[in-house]
Amino acid sequence: MGGKITGDTIFMKTINVSLKENAYKIVIGRGILPRLGAKLKSLKIGMDAVVITSPVIRRHHGNALAAGLKKEGFFVKFFEVPEGEQSKSAKVAFPLMERIARHDSMRGLFIIAFGGGVIGDLAGYVAASYKRGVPYVQVPTTFLAQIDSAIGGKVAIDLPIGKNLIGAFHQPKVVWSDVSVLATLDKRQMRNGLAEAVKYGVIADKKLFAYLSRHYRQLLGLQPAALEHVVVRCSRIKAGVVVADEKEAKGIRTILNFGHTVGHAVEAAGGYGRYHHGEAVALGMRVAAEISRQKGMISAADCVKLNGILSGIGLPVKIKGVSLANILRIMQHDKKFSKGKNRFVLAQEIGKVKVVAGVSPSIVQKAIRAYQ
């Protein structure tokens, strides 16, 4: 399993998510998991910590989390859910809420999402729904969650017809990203996260894209300085976009969906098992770049750069085992589409994208076929 991240806490950064209401901090550090209790005590959100996690995460990191919480006087209760996207479902969420309700004893209950993107989305949805909303905290344990999904307050569960169709905006009280927990990730999980990091480079930061092109091997090898640099940079970009457009009302936050329109459809068409989220997004980015090229928006050279870094990382090149008809059918239910028109985030160059509505279906189909 993965490489090693060692050393004491020699690194700690705080990023402010400066929303008018529900402002919070993203704290990024090394070896900071046991310190979460002291932070939560200062937030005064209750003393009954309900930790939603998976068996693997609990086995690797549960003791460190629990010890830090109990030291500060918190009552800690773990609720485990299975690994994988299938846990983002009504079948898991509603029984989980029932178990939480039975446990709830008026000590001031709050929820800790302790895991990757699936756990974060599920636990956030449970927190938004139970009692019409209880406080929750994001403690992301995957690279993808630390750089992307734990930030911004979008919480949801899936339906068989599409991803994230039942959800809410519910901001966490704090995001606590300890890069040392990434040491237990395998290569596939790291590749998964790197897809989202590449997305940030394409949508907002050509220097980040260049850094990833030079350092993706160190990142796959869990080199601490490289991980810290990318987690901080991506967290800053995401925080900035969320502050500018918290609930995607202005169209600014939509840029975060580069690669996700086709990516989500590929994920759903594969039954949420064939492709992990980052793998599907990588395929979606390849298709989005091809649509951009066909529309004369991006140079062939930039397309080659994007495809080159995705292939170098080891992300999928071809959409396999999923039919074009299924992808197109599922895309019709994409919540990013508006008034019957498709909407794609398309690249103009590395570091700059544009939201485009009403892309010709023939261009979309041709672009998807290019990767089948």
C-alpha positions as CSV (number, residue, x, y, z in Angstrom):
1,M,0.0,0.0,0.0
2,G,1.4,3.3,-1.1
3,G,4.6,4.9,0.1
4,K,5.6,6.5,3.4
5,I,5.0,10.0,4.7
6,T,6.9,10.5,7.9
7,G,7.9,13.3,10.3
8,D,6.4,15.5,12.9
9,T,4.0,18.4,12.1
10,I,6.5,20.6,10.3
11,F,3.9,22.0,7.9
12,M,0.5,23.6,8.5
13,K,-1.5,26.0,6.4
14,T,-4.9,27.6,6.8
15,I,-7.1,28.7,4.0
16,N,-10.2,30.8,4.7
17,V,-13.4,30.0,2.9
18,S,-14.8,33.6,3.4
19,L,-18.5,33.1,2.8
20,K,-20.9,35.8,4.1
21,E,-22.7,33.1,6.1
22,N,-21.2,29.8,7.0
23,A,-17.5,30.8,6.6
24,Y,-15.0,28.2,7.6
25,K,-11.3,27.2,7.4
26,I,-9.5,24.5,5.5
27,V,-6.6,23.4,7.6
28,I,-3.9,21.4,5.8
29,G,-1.0,19.8,7.7
30,R,1.1,16.8,8.4
31,G,0.4,14.7,11.5
32,I,-2.5,16.9,12.5
33,L,-5.3,14.3,12.9
34,P,-4.9,14.0,16.7
35,R,-5.3,17.8,16.9
36,L,-8.8,17.9,15.5
37,G,-10.4,17.6,18.9
38,A,-8.9,20.9,20.1
39,K,-10.1,22.7,17.0
40,L,-13.7,21.3,17.3
41,K,-13.8,22.3,21.0
42,S,-13.1,25.9,20.0
43,L,-16.0,25.7,17.4
44,K,-18.5,24.7,20.1
45,I,-20.7,22.6,17.7
46,G,-21.6,19.9,20.3
47,M,-19.9,17.1,22.2
48,D,-21.4,14.0,20.5
49,A,-19.2,13.2,17.5
50,V,-20.8,10.7,15.1
51,V,-18.0,9.5,12.7
52,I,-19.2,8.2,9.4
53,T,-16.4,6.2,7.8
54,S,-15.4,2.9,6.1
55,P,-13.9,-0.2,7.8
56,V,-10.6,0.4,6.0
57,I,-10.3,4.0,7.0
58,R,-11.3,3.2,10.6
59,R,-8.7,0.4,10.8
60,H,-5.9,2.7,9.5
61,H,-6.7,6.0,11.1
62,G,-9.7,5.6,13.5
63,N,-7.6,5.3,16.7
64,A,-5.7,8.5,16.0
65,L,-8.9,10.4,15.3
66,A,-10.8,9.0,18.3
67,A,-7.9,9.6,20.8
68,G,-7.7,13.3,19.9
69,L,-11.4,13.7,20.2
70,K,-11.7,11.8,23.5
71,K,-8.8,13.8,25.0
72,E,-10.9,16.9,24.6
73,G,-14.0,15.3,26.2
74,F,-16.0,14.3,23.1
75,F,-18.2,11.3,23.0
76,V,-17.2,9.3,19.9
77,K,-19.4,6.9,18.0
78,F,-18.3,5.3,14.7
79,F,-20.8,4.3,12.0
80,E,-19.2,2.3,9.2
81,V,-20.5,2.1,5.6
82,P,-19.1,-0.1,2.7
83,E,-16.4,1.2,0.4
84,G,-17.4,2.5,-3.1
85,E,-19.9,4.7,-4.9
86,Q,-22.7,2.3,-4.1
87,S,-22.8,3.7,-0.5
88,K,-23.9,7.1,-2.0
89,S,-27.5,5.8,-2.2
90,A,-30.8,5.9,-0.4
91,K,-30.3,2.3,0.6
92,V,-27.4,3.3,2.8
93,A,-28.3,6.9,3.7
94,F,-31.7,6.4,5.2
95,P,-30.9,3.4,7.4
96,L,-27.8,5.3,8.5
97,M,-30.0,8.2,9.6
98,E,-32.2,5.8,11.5
99,R,-29.2,4.5,13.4
100,I,-28.0,8.0,14.2
101,A,-31.5,8.9,15.5
102,R,-31.5,5.9,17.8
103,H,-28.0,6.9,19.0
104,D,-28.8,10.7,19.4
105,S,-29.1,11.5,23.1
106,M,-29.2,15.3,23.1
107,R,-25.5,15.8,23.8
108,G,-25.2,18.2,20.9
109,L,-24.7,15.8,17.9
110,F,-22.5,16.6,15.0
111,I,-21.2,14.5,12.1
112,I,-17.6,13.9,11.0
113,A,-17.2,12.7,7.4
114,F,-14.0,10.6,7.7
115,G,-13.0,9.2,4.4
116,G,-12.9,9.9,0.7
117,G,-15.3,11.6,-1.7
118,V,-18.1,9.0,-1.3
119,I,-18.0,9.2,2.5
120,G,-17.8,13.0,2.4
121,D,-20.9,13.3,0.0
122,L,-22.9,10.7,2.0
123,A,-22.1,12.0,5.4
124,G,-22.7,15.6,4.3
125,Y,-26.0,14.6,2.8
126,V,-27.0,12.9,6.1
127,A,-25.9,16.0,8.0
128,A,-27.9,18.3,5.8
129,S,-31.0,16.1,6.1
130,Y,-31.1,14.8,9.7
131,K,-33.2,17.2,11.8
132,R,-33.2,19.6,8.8
133,G,-29.4,20.0,9.2
134,V,-26.8,19.3,11.9
135,P,-23.2,20.6,11.9
136,Y,-20.6,18.5,10.2
137,V,-16.9,18.4,9.7
138,Q,-14.9,17.1,6.7
139,V,-11.8,15.0,7.5
140,P,-10.8,13.9,4.0
141,T,-8.5,10.8,3.7
142,T,-8.0,10.6,-0.1
143,F,-6.1,12.9,-2.3
144,L,-9.2,13.6,-4.4
145,A,-11.2,14.5,-1.3
146,Q,-8.5,16.8,0.1
147,I,-8.1,18.7,-3.1
148,D,-11.7,18.8,-4.3
149,S,-14.8,17.1,-2.9
150,A,-14.4,17.9,0.8
151,I,-14.5,21.7,0.0
152,G,-17.5,23.7,-1.0
153,G,-20.5,22.2,0.7
154,K,-22.0,20.2,-2.2
155,V,-23.4,17.0,-0.6
156,A,-25.5,14.4,-2.4
157,I,-26.4,10.8,-3.0
158,D,-26.9,9.1,-6.4
159,L,-29.8,7.6,-8.3
160,P,-29.3,4.7,-10.7
161,I,-30.1,7.2,-13.6
162,G,-27.4,9.6,-12.6
163,K,-24.9,11.0,-10.0
164,N,-25.7,13.5,-7.3
165,L,-29.3,13.9,-8.2
166,I,-30.5,14.1,-4.6
167,G,-28.6,16.6,-2.5
168,A,-28.1,20.0,-0.9
169,F,-25.6,22.8,-0.2
170,H,-24.5,22.3,3.4
171,Q,-21.1,23.9,4.3
172,P,-18.8,22.1,6.8
173,K,-17.7,23.8,10.0
174,V,-14.1,23.0,9.1
175,V,-12.1,20.9,6.5
176,W,-9.2,19.1,8.3
177,S,-6.7,17.7,5.7
178,D,-3.9,15.7,7.1
179,V,-1.6,14.7,4.2
180,S,0.1,12.0,6.3
181,V,-3.1,9.8,6.0
182,L,-2.5,9.6,2.3
183,A,0.3,7.1,3.0
184,T,-2.2,4.3,3.0
185,L,-3.6,5.1,-0.5
186,D,-2.8,2.8,-3.4
187,K,-1.7,3.9,-6.9
188,R,-5.2,3.8,-8.3
189,Q,-6.6,6.1,-5.6
190,M,-3.7,8.5,-6.2
191,R,-4.4,8.5,-10.0
192,N,-8.0,9.1,-9.2
193,G,-7.1,12.3,-7.3
194,L,-4.6,13.4,-9.8
195,A,-7.3,13.6,-12.5
196,E,-9.0,16.3,-10.4
197,A,-5.7,18.1,-9.8
198,V,-5.1,18.2,-13.6
199,K,-8.7,19.6,-13.9
200,Y,-7.7,22.5,-11.7
201,G,-4.6,23.2,-13.8
202,V,-6.8,23.3,-17.0
203,I,-9.5,25.5,-15.5
204,A,-7.5,28.0,-13.6
205,D,-3.7,27.6,-13.2
206,K,-1.3,26.9,-16.0
207,K,1.6,26.9,-13.5
208,L,-0.1,24.2,-11.5
209,F,-0.6,22.2,-14.8
210,A,3.2,22.6,-15.5
211,Y,4.0,21.5,-11.9
212,L,1.9,18.4,-12.3
213,S,3.5,17.6,-15.6
214,R,6.9,17.7,-14.0
215,H,6.0,16.1,-10.6
216,Y,3.3,13.5,-11.2
217,R,5.7,10.7,-10.5
218,Q,6.6,12.2,-7.1
219,L,2.9,12.6,-6.3
220,L,2.2,9.0,-7.3
221,G,5.1,8.1,-5.0
222,L,3.5,10.1,-2.1
223,Q,6.4,12.6,-1.8
224,P,5.3,14.9,1.0
225,A,6.5,18.3,-0.3
226,A,4.7,17.6,-3.7
227,L,1.5,16.5,-2.0
228,E,1.5,19.5,0.3
229,H,2.1,21.9,-2.6
230,V,-0.8,20.5,-4.7
231,V,-3.3,20.1,-1.8
232,V,-2.7,23.7,-0.8
233,R,-2.9,25.1,-4.4
234,C,-6.0,23.1,-5.4
235,S,-7.7,24.0,-2.1
236,R,-7.0,27.7,-2.7
237,I,-8.5,27.5,-6.2
238,K,-11.6,25.6,-5.0
239,A,-12.1,28.0,-2.0
240,G,-11.9,31.0,-4.3
241,V,-14.5,29.6,-6.7
242,V,-16.8,28.7,-3.9
243,V,-16.6,32.1,-2.3
244,A,-17.3,33.8,-5.7
245,D,-20.3,31.5,-6.4
246,E,-21.3,29.4,-3.4
247,K,-24.5,27.9,-4.9
248,E,-23.6,27.9,-8.6
249,A,-26.1,30.8,-9.2
250,K,-23.7,33.0,-11.2
251,G,-22.2,30.3,-13.5
252,I,-18.7,30.8,-12.0
253,R,-18.7,27.6,-10.0
254,T,-19.7,25.6,-13.1
255,I,-16.1,25.7,-14.3
256,L,-15.3,23.1,-11.6
257,N,-17.3,20.7,-13.8
258,F,-14.7,20.5,-16.6
259,G,-14.7,16.8,-17.7
260,H,-17.7,16.0,-15.4
261,T,-20.5,16.1,-17.9
262,V,-19.4,13.1,-19.9
263,G,-17.4,11.8,-16.9
264,H,-20.5,11.5,-14.7
265,A,-22.4,9.8,-17.5
266,V,-19.6,7.3,-18.1
267,E,-19.5,6.6,-14.3
268,A,-23.2,6.0,-14.1
269,A,-23.4,4.0,-17.4
270,G,-20.7,1.7,-15.9
271,G,-22.9,1.1,-12.8
272,Y,-20.5,3.1,-10.6
273,G,-18.2,0.1,-10.5
274,R,-16.3,0.0,-13.8
275,Y,-14.7,3.4,-13.4
276,H,-13.7,5.3,-10.3
277,H,-14.7,9.0,-10.3
278,G,-11.3,10.4,-11.3
279,E,-10.9,7.8,-14.1
280,A,-14.3,8.8,-15.5
281,V,-13.5,12.5,-15.2
282,A,-10.2,11.9,-17.1
283,L,-12.1,10.4,-19.9
284,G,-14.6,13.3,-19.7
285,M,-11.7,15.8,-19.9
286,R,-10.3,14.1,-23.0
287,V,-13.8,14.3,-24.6
288,A,-14.3,18.0,-23.5
289,A,-10.9,18.9,-25.0
290,E,-11.8,17.2,-28.3
291,I,-15.1,19.1,-28.4
292,S,-13.1,22.3,-27.7
293,R,-10.7,21.5,-30.5
294,Q,-13.6,20.7,-33.0
295,K,-15.1,24.1,-32.1
296,G,-11.8,25.8,-32.8
297,M,-11.5,26.9,-29.1
298,I,-8.2,25.2,-28.2
299,S,-5.0,24.4,-30.0
300,A,-4.1,20.9,-31.0
301,A,-0.9,21.4,-29.0
302,D,-2.8,22.0,-25.8
303,C,-5.0,18.9,-26.5
304,V,-1.8,16.9,-26.8
305,K,-0.5,18.3,-23.5
306,L,-3.7,17.4,-21.7
307,N,-3.9,13.9,-23.1
308,G,-0.2,13.4,-22.5
309,I,-0.3,14.2,-18.8
310,L,-3.4,12.0,-18.3
311,S,-1.8,9.1,-20.0
312,G,1.5,9.7,-18.1
313,I,-0.4,9.5,-14.8
314,G,-1.9,6.2,-16.0
315,L,-5.5,7.3,-16.4
316,P,-7.8,5.6,-18.9
317,V,-7.4,6.4,-22.6
318,K,-10.5,4.6,-24.0
319,I,-14.1,4.4,-22.8
320,K,-14.5,0.6,-22.5
321,G,-17.5,-1.5,-21.7
322,V,-19.9,1.5,-21.8
323,S,-22.1,2.2,-24.9
324,L,-22.4,5.6,-26.6
325,A,-26.2,5.2,-26.4
326,N,-26.1,4.8,-22.6
327,I,-23.7,7.7,-22.1
328,L,-26.0,10.0,-24.2
329,R,-29.1,8.8,-22.4
330,I,-27.7,9.5,-19.0
331,M,-26.4,12.9,-20.0
332,Q,-30.0,14.0,-20.7
333,H,-30.5,13.8,-16.9
334,D,-27.4,15.9,-16.1
335,K,-28.4,18.6,-13.7
336,K,-25.9,21.0,-15.4
337,F,-28.1,21.1,-18.5
338,S,-30.4,24.0,-18.6
339,K,-33.8,24.6,-20.4
340,G,-33.3,21.6,-22.7
341,K,-29.8,22.7,-23.8
342,N,-26.6,20.8,-23.0
343,R,-23.9,22.8,-21.2
344,F,-20.2,21.9,-21.4
345,V,-17.2,23.4,-19.7
346,L,-14.8,23.7,-22.7
347,A,-11.1,24.7,-22.7
348,Q,-9.8,27.8,-24.5
349,E,-6.2,27.1,-23.4
350,I,-4.4,25.5,-20.4
351,G,-5.6,27.6,-17.5
352,K,-8.7,29.0,-19.1
353,V,-12.2,27.6,-19.8
354,K,-15.6,28.7,-20.8
355,V,-19.1,27.4,-20.2
356,V,-20.8,26.8,-23.6
357,A,-24.5,25.9,-24.0
358,G,-26.1,24.1,-27.0
359,V,-23.1,22.2,-28.4
360,S,-24.2,20.3,-31.5
361,P,-25.1,16.7,-30.7
362,S,-23.1,15.5,-33.7
363,I,-19.9,17.2,-32.3
364,V,-20.5,15.6,-28.9
365,Q,-21.0,12.2,-30.4
366,K,-18.0,12.5,-32.6
367,A,-15.9,13.5,-29.6
368,I,-17.1,10.6,-27.5
369,R,-16.5,8.1,-30.4
370,A,-12.9,9.4,-30.7
371,Y,-12.3,7.7,-27.3
372,Q,-14.2,4.5,-27.8
